[in-house]
């Protein structure tokens, strides 16, 4: 997937109609095209991808959201594993005392 710096043409207004989980991505329409935006590290600046027809852009959008969800699931699994480890350590400590 190729991300390019988003440069808003001064006269072409952009409509953002959806914002994904964590505001990681934004679904936008501009001049009869659809595109996906994501914020960069620089505040107020965006990168865009998948500019084009609705269907193609929508597929990219779905893939991005699925990848994002997966990241949350991995975080959740890692957190649960850490908690499990801590609980085990904790109960071992109590038994030893
Ligand atoms: Zn999220």
Boltz pocket constraint, residues with backbone or C-beta under 6 A from the ligand:
constraints:
  - pocket:
      binder: B
      contacts: [[A, 21], [A, 22], [A, 23], [A, 68], [A, 72]]
      max_distance: 6.0
